[in-house]
Amino acid sequence: MPIHAHLLKGSRRRGGALKLSPDAFCVHCFRNLGAMRSVAQRVKTEAKHICPEKLLSWQPAAPPPYN
């Protein structure tokens, strides 16, 4: 008996892809951006959303060295 067999016994196997949630969230500020109808609309909305946390993530972690 394989070592991981006990993990597979209790797990349910699903016969398809998991459904996406209808709400979009910003990964930087954890804000709800609203319900989306399609994946393309979700991607556009997340790209348009500008928050201070997102702007900070684009900055370098340390200033460049001066020569």
PyMOL Python script that loads the backbone (N, CA, C, O; Angstrom):
from pymol import cmd

cmd.read_pdbstr("""\
ATOM      1  N   MET A   1       0.845  -1.174   0.000  1.00  0.00           N
ATOM      2  CA  MET A   1       0.000   0.000   0.000  1.00  0.00           C
ATOM      3  C   MET A   1       0.894   1.242   0.000  1.00  0.00           C
ATOM      4  O   MET A   1       1.776   1.363   0.850  1.00  0.00           O
ATOM      5  N   PRO A   2       0.676   2.175  -0.953  1.00  0.00           N
ATOM      6  CA  PRO A   2       1.496   3.379  -1.002  1.00  0.00           C
ATOM      7  C   PRO A   2       1.308   4.251   0.243  1.00  0.00           C
ATOM      8  O   PRO A   2       0.298   4.165   0.942  1.00  0.00           O
ATOM      9  N   ILE A   3       2.295   5.075   0.488  1.00  0.00           N
ATOM     10  CA  ILE A   3       2.274   5.932   1.673  1.00  0.00           C
ATOM     11  C   ILE A   3       1.113   6.934   1.615  1.00  0.00           C
ATOM     12  O   ILE A   3       0.502   7.214   2.646  1.00  0.00           O
ATOM     13  N   HIS A   4       0.800   7.472   0.447  1.00  0.00           N
ATOM     14  CA  HIS A   4      -0.214   8.513   0.320  1.00  0.00           C
ATOM     15  C   HIS A   4      -1.620   7.962   0.050  1.00  0.00           C
ATOM     16  O   HIS A   4      -2.529   8.740  -0.238  1.00  0.00           O
ATOM     17  N   ALA A   5      -1.818   6.656   0.134  1.00  0.00           N
ATOM     18  CA  ALA A   5      -3.127   6.070  -0.174  1.00  0.00           C
ATOM     19  C   ALA A   5      -4.197   6.541   0.799  1.00  0.00           C
ATOM     20  O   ALA A   5      -5.355   6.685   0.407  1.00  0.00           O
ATOM     21  N   HIS A   6      -3.844   6.785   2.054  1.00  0.00           N
ATOM     22  CA  HIS A   6      -4.844   7.230   3.019  1.00  0.00           C
ATOM     23  C   HIS A   6      -5.350   8.635   2.698  1.00  0.00           C
ATOM     24  O   HIS A   6      -6.462   8.990   3.088  1.00  0.00           O
ATOM     25  N   LEU A   7      -4.551   9.441   1.991  1.00  0.00           N
ATOM     26  CA  LEU A   7      -4.993  10.779   1.604  1.00  0.00           C
ATOM     27  C   LEU A   7      -6.007  10.718   0.471  1.00  0.00           C
ATOM     28  O   LEU A   7      -6.914  11.547   0.399  1.00  0.00           O
ATOM     29  N   LEU A   8      -5.856   9.738  -0.412  1.00  0.00           N
ATOM     30  CA  LEU A   8      -6.759   9.628  -1.552  1.00  0.00           C
ATOM     31  C   LEU A   8      -8.105   9.023  -1.181  1.00  0.00           C
ATOM     32  O   LEU A   8      -9.095   9.255  -1.874  1.00  0.00           O
ATOM     33  N   LYS A   9      -8.159   8.254  -0.103  1.00  0.00           N
ATOM     34  CA  LYS A   9      -9.408   7.607   0.274  1.00  0.00           C
ATOM     35  C   LYS A   9     -10.489   8.623   0.626  1.00  0.00           C
ATOM     36  O   LYS A   9     -11.642   8.464   0.225  1.00  0.00           O
ATOM     37  N   GLY A  10     -10.128   9.664   1.371  1.00  0.00           N
ATOM     38  CA  GLY A  10     -11.121  10.629   1.816  1.00  0.00           C
ATOM     39  C   GLY A  10     -11.383  11.752   0.833  1.00  0.00           C
ATOM     40  O   GLY A  10     -12.332  12.515   1.010  1.00  0.00           O
ATOM     41  N   SER A  11     -10.571  11.869  -0.190  1.00  0.00           N
ATOM     42  CA  SER A  11     -10.754  12.980  -1.116  1.00  0.00           C
ATOM     43  C   SER A  11     -11.807  12.649  -2.163  1.00  0.00           C
ATOM     44  O   SER A  11     -11.930  11.508  -2.608  1.00  0.00           O
ATOM     45  N   ARG A  12     -12.555  13.663  -2.542  1.00  0.00           N
ATOM     46  CA  ARG A  12     -13.540  13.491  -3.599  1.00  0.00           C
ATOM     47  C   ARG A  12     -12.905  13.913  -4.912  1.00  0.00           C
ATOM     48  O   ARG A  12     -12.222  14.935  -4.980  1.00  0.00           O
ATOM     49  N   ARG A  13     -13.122  13.155  -5.916  1.00  0.00           N
ATOM     50  CA  ARG A  13     -12.586  13.504  -7.229  1.00  0.00           C
ATOM     51  C   ARG A  13     -13.686  14.180  -8.030  1.00  0.00           C
ATOM     52  O   ARG A  13     -14.811  13.689  -8.121  1.00  0.00           O
ATOM     53  N   ARG A  14     -13.335  15.299  -8.597  1.00  0.00           N
ATOM     54  CA  ARG A  14     -14.312  16.048  -9.387  1.00  0.00           C
ATOM     55  C   ARG A  14     -14.057  15.777 -10.858  1.00  0.00           C
ATOM     56  O   ARG A  14     -12.917  15.584 -11.281  1.00  0.00           O
ATOM     57  N   GLY A  15     -15.112  15.765 -11.612  1.00  0.00           N
ATOM     58  CA  GLY A  15     -15.003  15.421 -13.012  1.00  0.00           C
ATOM     59  C   GLY A  15     -14.920  16.609 -13.943  1.00  0.00           C
ATOM     60  O   GLY A  15     -15.400  16.518 -15.072  1.00  0.00           O
ATOM     61  N   GLY A  16     -14.344  17.704 -13.534  1.00  0.00           N
ATOM     62  CA  GLY A  16     -14.229  18.850 -14.429  1.00  0.00           C
ATOM     63  C   GLY A  16     -13.467  19.976 -13.780  1.00  0.00           C
ATOM     64  O   GLY A  16     -12.953  19.847 -12.669  1.00  0.00           O
ATOM     65  N   ALA A  17     -13.403  21.075 -14.486  1.00  0.00           N
ATOM     66  CA  ALA A  17     -12.695  22.242 -13.969  1.00  0.00           C
ATOM     67  C   ALA A  17     -13.543  22.921 -12.902  1.00  0.00           C
ATOM     68  O   ALA A  17     -14.772  22.881 -12.945  1.00  0.00           O
ATOM     69  N   LEU A  18     -12.876  23.533 -11.965  1.00  0.00           N
ATOM     70  CA  LEU A  18     -13.584  24.270 -10.929  1.00  0.00           C
ATOM     71  C   LEU A  18     -14.127  25.571 -11.497  1.00  0.00           C
ATOM     72  O   LEU A  18     -13.518  26.175 -12.380  1.00  0.00           O
ATOM     73  N   LYS A  19     -15.269  25.999 -10.988  1.00  0.00           N
ATOM     74  CA  LYS A  19     -15.876  27.236 -11.456  1.00  0.00           C
ATOM     75  C   LYS A  19     -15.193  28.426 -10.800  1.00  0.00           C
ATOM     76  O   LYS A  19     -14.807  28.370  -9.632  1.00  0.00           O
ATOM     77  N   LEU A  20     -15.051  29.491 -11.556  1.00  0.00           N
ATOM     78  CA  LEU A  20     -14.486  30.719 -11.020  1.00  0.00           C
ATOM     79  C   LEU A  20     -15.560  31.461 -10.248  1.00  0.00           C
ATOM     80  O   LEU A  20     -16.742  31.393 -10.587  1.00  0.00           O
ATOM     81  N   SER A  21     -15.151  32.160  -9.224  1.00  0.00           N
ATOM     82  CA  SER A  21     -16.114  32.946  -8.468  1.00  0.00           C
ATOM     83  C   SER A  21     -16.513  34.167  -9.293  1.00  0.00           C
ATOM     84  O   SER A  21     -15.705  34.669 -10.075  1.00  0.00           O
ATOM     85  N   PRO A  22     -17.732  34.647  -9.135  1.00  0.00           N
ATOM     86  CA  PRO A  22     -18.178  35.784  -9.937  1.00  0.00           C
ATOM     87  C   PRO A  22     -17.582  37.114  -9.493  1.00  0.00           C
ATOM     88  O   PRO A  22     -17.683  38.097 -10.228  1.00  0.00           O
ATOM     89  N   ASP A  23     -16.969  37.176  -8.324  1.00  0.00           N
ATOM     90  CA  ASP A  23     -16.398  38.421  -7.833  1.00  0.00           C
ATOM     91  C   ASP A  23     -14.914  38.483  -8.140  1.00  0.00           C
ATOM     92  O   ASP A  23     -14.210  37.475  -8.085  1.00  0.00           O
ATOM     93  N   ALA A  24     -14.445  39.691  -8.469  1.00  0.00           N
ATOM     94  CA  ALA A  24     -13.020  39.921  -8.697  1.00  0.00           C
ATOM     95  C   ALA A  24     -12.464  40.689  -7.510  1.00  0.00           C
ATOM     96  O   ALA A  24     -13.111  41.598  -6.990  1.00  0.00           O
ATOM     97  N   PHE A  25     -11.270  40.324  -7.085  1.00  0.00           N
ATOM     98  CA  PHE A  25     -10.611  40.972  -5.955  1.00  0.00           C
ATOM     99  C   PHE A  25      -9.241  41.465  -6.379  1.00  0.00           C
ATOM    100  O   PHE A  25      -8.565  40.828  -7.186  1.00  0.00           O
ATOM    101  N   CYS A  26      -8.833  42.606  -5.829  1.00  0.00           N
ATOM    102  CA  CYS A  26      -7.484  43.124  -6.053  1.00  0.00           C
ATOM    103  C   CYS A  26      -6.545  42.348  -5.135  1.00  0.00           C
ATOM    104  O   CYS A  26      -6.799  42.239  -3.935  1.00  0.00           O
ATOM    105  N   VAL A  27      -5.466  41.812  -5.689  1.00  0.00           N
ATOM    106  CA  VAL A  27      -4.536  41.025  -4.883  1.00  0.00           C
ATOM    107  C   VAL A  27      -3.640  41.905  -4.035  1.00  0.00           C
ATOM    108  O   VAL A  27      -2.967  41.407  -3.133  1.00  0.00           O
ATOM    109  N   HIS A  28      -3.615  43.215  -4.305  1.00  0.00           N
ATOM    110  CA  HIS A  28      -2.765  44.130  -3.551  1.00  0.00           C
ATOM    111  C   HIS A  28      -3.488  44.733  -2.353  1.00  0.00           C
ATOM    112  O   HIS A  28      -2.930  44.785  -1.257  1.00  0.00           O
ATOM    113  N   CYS A  29      -4.734  45.194  -2.551  1.00  0.00           N
ATOM    114  CA  CYS A  29      -5.449  45.856  -1.463  1.00  0.00           C
ATOM    115  C   CYS A  29      -6.630  45.029  -0.955  1.00  0.00           C
ATOM    116  O   CYS A  29      -7.321  45.460  -0.033  1.00  0.00           O
ATOM    117  N   PHE A  30      -6.874  43.860  -1.531  1.00  0.00           N
ATOM    118  CA  PHE A  30      -7.948  42.934  -1.126  1.00  0.00           C
ATOM    119  C   PHE A  30      -9.329  43.580  -1.194  1.00  0.00           C
ATOM    120  O   PHE A  30     -10.200  43.291  -0.373  1.00  0.00           O
ATOM    121  N   ARG A  31      -9.520  44.447  -2.170  1.00  0.00           N
ATOM    122  CA  ARG A  31     -10.793  45.118  -2.367  1.00  0.00           C
ATOM    123  C   ARG A  31     -11.637  44.351  -3.361  1.00  0.00           C
ATOM    124  O   ARG A  31     -11.115  43.807  -4.334  1.00  0.00           O
ATOM    125  N   ASN A  32     -12.934  44.303  -3.127  1.00  0.00           N
ATOM    126  CA  ASN A  32     -13.849  43.656  -4.046  1.00  0.00           C
ATOM    127  C   ASN A  32     -14.093  44.594  -5.221  1.00  0.00           C
ATOM    128  O   ASN A  32     -14.511  45.735  -5.028  1.00  0.00           O
ATOM    129  N   LEU A  33     -13.837  44.121  -6.435  1.00  0.00           N
ATOM    130  CA  LEU A  33     -14.001  44.946  -7.621  1.00  0.00           C
ATOM    131  C   LEU A  33     -15.337  44.724  -8.305  1.00  0.00           C
ATOM    132  O   LEU A  33     -15.624  45.373  -9.311  1.00  0.00           O
ATOM    133  N   GLY A  34     -16.158  43.829  -7.787  1.00  0.00           N
ATOM    134  CA  GLY A  34     -17.490  43.607  -8.337  1.00  0.00           C
ATOM    135  C   GLY A  34     -17.632  42.275  -9.041  1.00  0.00           C
ATOM    136  O   GLY A  34     -16.671  41.522  -9.199  1.00  0.00           O
ATOM    137  N   ALA A  35     -18.854  42.006  -9.460  1.00  0.00           N
ATOM    138  CA  ALA A  35     -19.163  40.755 -10.143  1.00  0.00           C
ATOM    139  C   ALA A  35     -18.765  40.845 -11.607  1.00  0.00           C
ATOM    140  O   ALA A  35     -18.972  41.876 -12.247  1.00  0.00           O
ATOM    141  N   MET A  36     -18.197  39.773 -12.137  1.00  0.00           N
ATOM    142  CA  MET A  36     -17.736  39.735 -13.521  1.00  0.00           C
ATOM    143  C   MET A  36     -18.518  38.670 -14.281  1.00  0.00           C
ATOM    144  O   MET A  36     -18.885  37.632 -13.730  1.00  0.00           O
ATOM    145  N   ARG A  37     -18.763  38.948 -15.546  1.00  0.00           N
ATOM    146  CA  ARG A  37     -19.492  37.992 -16.393  1.00  0.00           C
ATOM    147  C   ARG A  37     -18.559  37.029 -17.111  1.00  0.00           C
ATOM    148  O   ARG A  37     -18.938  35.897 -17.410  1.00  0.00           O
ATOM    149  N   SER A  38     -17.331  37.481 -17.390  1.00  0.00           N
ATOM    150  CA  SER A  38     -16.399  36.627 -18.126  1.00  0.00           C
ATOM    151  C   SER A  38     -14.985  36.847 -17.599  1.00  0.00           C
ATOM    152  O   SER A  38     -14.721  37.779 -16.841  1.00  0.00           O
ATOM    153  N   VAL A  39     -14.100  35.979 -18.014  1.00  0.00           N
ATOM    154  CA  VAL A  39     -12.703  36.077 -17.594  1.00  0.00           C
ATOM    155  C   VAL A  39     -12.055  37.305 -18.230  1.00  0.00           C
ATOM    156  O   VAL A  39     -11.228  37.963 -17.599  1.00  0.00           O
ATOM    157  N   ALA A  40     -12.424  37.619 -19.473  1.00  0.00           N
ATOM    158  CA  ALA A  40     -11.860  38.791 -20.139  1.00  0.00           C
ATOM    159  C   ALA A  40     -12.249  40.073 -19.408  1.00  0.00           C
ATOM    160  O   ALA A  40     -11.425  40.974 -19.249  1.00  0.00           O
ATOM    161  N   GLN A  41     -13.487  40.154 -18.970  1.00  0.00           N
ATOM    162  CA  GLN A  41     -13.929  41.323 -18.228  1.00  0.00           C
ATOM    163  C   GLN A  41     -13.201  41.423 -16.891  1.00  0.00           C
ATOM    164  O   GLN A  41     -12.872  42.521 -16.444  1.00  0.00           O
ATOM    165  N   ARG A  42     -12.950  40.290 -16.255  1.00  0.00           N
ATOM    166  CA  ARG A  42     -12.218  40.269 -14.984  1.00  0.00           C
ATOM    167  C   ARG A  42     -10.795  40.787 -15.171  1.00  0.00           C
ATOM    168  O   ARG A  42     -10.309  41.575 -14.361  1.00  0.00           O
ATOM    169  N   VAL A  43     -10.130  40.350 -16.229  1.00  0.00           N
ATOM    170  CA  VAL A  43      -8.749  40.767 -16.489  1.00  0.00           C
ATOM    171  C   VAL A  43      -8.691  42.271 -16.765  1.00  0.00           C
ATOM    172  O   VAL A  43      -7.796  42.954 -16.268  1.00  0.00           O
ATOM    173  N   LYS A  44      -9.637  42.794 -17.552  1.00  0.00           N
ATOM    174  CA  LYS A  44      -9.671  44.230 -17.841  1.00  0.00           C
ATOM    175  C   LYS A  44      -9.883  45.044 -16.573  1.00  0.00           C
ATOM    176  O   LYS A  44      -9.209  46.052 -16.356  1.00  0.00           O
ATOM    177  N   THR A  45     -10.812  44.610 -15.742  1.00  0.00           N
ATOM    178  CA  THR A  45     -11.126  45.343 -14.522  1.00  0.00           C
ATOM    179  C   THR A  45      -9.940  45.337 -13.566  1.00  0.00           C
ATOM    180  O   THR A  45      -9.629  46.367 -12.967  1.00  0.00           O
ATOM    181  N   GLU A  46      -9.276  44.200 -13.415  1.00  0.00           N
ATOM    182  CA  GLU A  46      -8.116  44.131 -12.529  1.00  0.00           C
ATOM    183  C   GLU A  46      -6.964  44.976 -13.062  1.00  0.00           C
ATOM    184  O   GLU A  46      -6.209  45.542 -12.271  1.00  0.00           O
ATOM    185  N   ALA A  47      -6.809  45.076 -14.377  1.00  0.00           N
ATOM    186  CA  ALA A  47      -5.744  45.887 -14.960  1.00  0.00           C
ATOM    187  C   ALA A  47      -6.023  47.381 -14.788  1.00  0.00           C
ATOM    188  O   ALA A  47      -5.095  48.159 -14.566  1.00  0.00           O
ATOM    189  N   LYS A  48      -7.289  47.787 -14.887  1.00  0.00           N
ATOM    190  CA  LYS A  48      -7.653  49.200 -14.743  1.00  0.00           C
ATOM    191  C   LYS A  48      -7.587  49.685 -13.304  1.00  0.00           C
ATOM    192  O   LYS A  48      -7.402  50.878 -13.059  1.00  0.00           O
ATOM    193  N   HIS A  49      -7.735  48.775 -12.350  1.00  0.00           N
ATOM    194  CA  HIS A  49      -7.774  49.156 -10.936  1.00  0.00           C
ATOM    195  C   HIS A  49      -6.385  49.604 -10.484  1.00  0.00           C
ATOM    196  O   HIS A  49      -5.432  48.825 -10.508  1.00  0.00           O
ATOM    197  N   ILE A  50      -6.283  50.865 -10.074  1.00  0.00           N
ATOM    198  CA  ILE A  50      -5.024  51.412  -9.568  1.00  0.00           C
ATOM    199  C   ILE A  50      -5.235  51.779  -8.105  1.00  0.00           C
ATOM    200  O   ILE A  50      -6.124  52.566  -7.780  1.00  0.00           O
ATOM    201  N   CYS A  51      -4.424  51.214  -7.227  1.00  0.00           N
ATOM    202  CA  CYS A  51      -4.501  51.524  -5.798  1.00  0.00           C
ATOM    203  C   CYS A  51      -3.081  51.822  -5.305  1.00  0.00           C
ATOM    204  O   CYS A  51      -2.111  51.448  -5.965  1.00  0.00           O
ATOM    205  N   PRO A  52      -2.948  52.489  -4.158  1.00  0.00           N
ATOM    206  CA  PRO A  52      -1.603  52.813  -3.648  1.00  0.00           C
ATOM    207  C   PRO A  52      -0.727  51.585  -3.433  1.00  0.00           C
ATOM    208  O   PRO A  52       0.484  51.638  -3.647  1.00  0.00           O
ATOM    209  N   GLU A  53      -1.333  50.488  -3.014  1.00  0.00           N
ATOM    210  CA  GLU A  53      -0.558  49.273  -2.784  1.00  0.00           C
ATOM    211  C   GLU A  53       0.015  48.723  -4.093  1.00  0.00           C
ATOM    212  O   GLU A  53       1.135  48.215  -4.124  1.00  0.00           O
ATOM    213  N   LYS A  54      -0.768  48.831  -5.173  1.00  0.00           N
ATOM    214  CA  LYS A  54      -0.296  48.364  -6.473  1.00  0.00           C
ATOM    215  C   LYS A  54       0.848  49.244  -6.969  1.00  0.00           C
ATOM    216  O   LYS A  54       1.822  48.740  -7.529  1.00  0.00           O
ATOM    217  N   LEU A  55       0.736  50.553  -6.767  1.00  0.00           N
ATOM    218  CA  LEU A  55       1.802  51.466  -7.170  1.00  0.00           C
ATOM    219  C   LEU A  55       3.084  51.201  -6.390  1.00  0.00           C
ATOM    220  O   LEU A  55       4.177  51.283  -6.950  1.00  0.00           O
ATOM    221  N   LEU A  56       2.961  50.885  -5.105  1.00  0.00           N
ATOM    222  CA  LEU A  56       4.136  50.562  -4.298  1.00  0.00           C
ATOM    223  C   LEU A  56       4.806  49.274  -4.756  1.00  0.00           C
ATOM    224  O   LEU A  56       6.027  49.141  -4.668  1.00  0.00           O
ATOM    225  N   SER A  57       4.008  48.322  -5.248  1.00  0.00           N
ATOM    226  CA  SER A  57       4.587  47.051  -5.690  1.00  0.00           C
ATOM    227  C   SER A  57       5.417  47.228  -6.956  1.00  0.00           C
ATOM    228  O   SER A  57       6.277  46.396  -7.246  1.00  0.00           O
ATOM    229  N   TRP A  58       5.176  48.300  -7.720  1.00  0.00           N
ATOM    230  CA  TRP A  58       5.953  48.555  -8.930  1.00  0.00           C
ATOM    231  C   TRP A  58       7.287  49.219  -8.636  1.00  0.00           C
ATOM    232  O   TRP A  58       8.171  49.217  -9.493  1.00  0.00           O
ATOM    233  N   GLN A  59       7.458  49.786  -7.448  1.00  0.00           N
ATOM    234  CA  GLN A  59       8.691  50.477  -7.073  1.00  0.00           C
ATOM    235  C   GLN A  59       9.786  49.461  -6.743  1.00  0.00           C
ATOM    236  O   GLN A  59       9.489  48.360  -6.280  1.00  0.00           O
ATOM    237  N   PRO A  60      11.051  49.825  -6.979  1.00  0.00           N
ATOM    238  CA  PRO A  60      12.127  48.904  -6.589  1.00  0.00           C
ATOM    239  C   PRO A  60      12.227  48.813  -5.064  1.00  0.00           C
ATOM    240  O   PRO A  60      11.873  49.750  -4.349  1.00  0.00           O
ATOM    241  N   ALA A  61      12.708  47.686  -4.589  1.00  0.00           N
ATOM    242  CA  ALA A  61      12.791  47.464  -3.127  1.00  0.00           C
ATOM    243  C   ALA A  61      13.853  48.342  -2.501  1.00  0.00           C
ATOM    244  O   ALA A  61      13.718  48.729  -1.341  1.00  0.00           O
ATOM    245  N   ALA A  62      14.901  48.668  -3.228  1.00  0.00           N
ATOM    246  CA  ALA A  62      15.971  49.528  -2.705  1.00  0.00           C
ATOM    247  C   ALA A  62      16.395  50.487  -3.810  1.00  0.00           C
ATOM    248  O   ALA A  62      16.286  50.156  -4.991  1.00  0.00           O
ATOM    249  N   PRO A  63      16.875  51.664  -3.443  1.00  0.00           N
ATOM    250  CA  PRO A  63      17.309  52.608  -4.470  1.00  0.00           C
ATOM    251  C   PRO A  63      18.550  52.090  -5.197  1.00  0.00           C
ATOM    252  O   PRO A  63      19.326  51.324  -4.627  1.00  0.00           O
ATOM    253  N   PRO A  64      18.740  52.501  -6.446  1.00  0.00           N
ATOM    254  CA  PRO A  64      19.928  52.051  -7.171  1.00  0.00           C
ATOM    255  C   PRO A  64      21.199  52.666  -6.563  1.00  0.00           C
ATOM    256  O   PRO A  64      21.158  53.790  -6.063  1.00  0.00           O
ATOM    257  N   PRO A  65      22.302  51.955  -6.602  1.00  0.00           N
ATOM    258  CA  PRO A  65      23.544  52.501  -6.015  1.00  0.00           C
ATOM    259  C   PRO A  65      24.103  53.631  -6.880  1.00  0.00           C
ATOM    260  O   PRO A  65      23.971  53.625  -8.104  1.00  0.00           O
ATOM    261  N   TYR A  66      24.721  54.583  -6.222  1.00  0.00           N
ATOM    262  CA  TYR A  66      25.354  55.694  -6.917  1.00  0.00           C
ATOM    263  C   TYR A  66      26.824  55.378  -7.113  1.00  0.00           C
ATOM    264  O   TYR A  66      27.475  54.858  -6.207  1.00  0.00           O
ATOM    265  N   ASN A  67      27.348  55.685  -8.284  1.00  0.00           N
ATOM    266  CA  ASN A  67      28.758  55.413  -8.574  1.00  0.00           C
ATOM    267  C   ASN A  67      29.595  56.632  -8.324  1.00  0.00           C
ATOM    268  O   ASN A  67      30.811  56.595  -8.513  1.00  0.00           O
TER     269      ASN A  67
END
""", "prot")
cmd.dss("prot")
cmd.show_as("cartoon", "prot")
cmd.util.cbc("prot")
cmd.orient("prot")
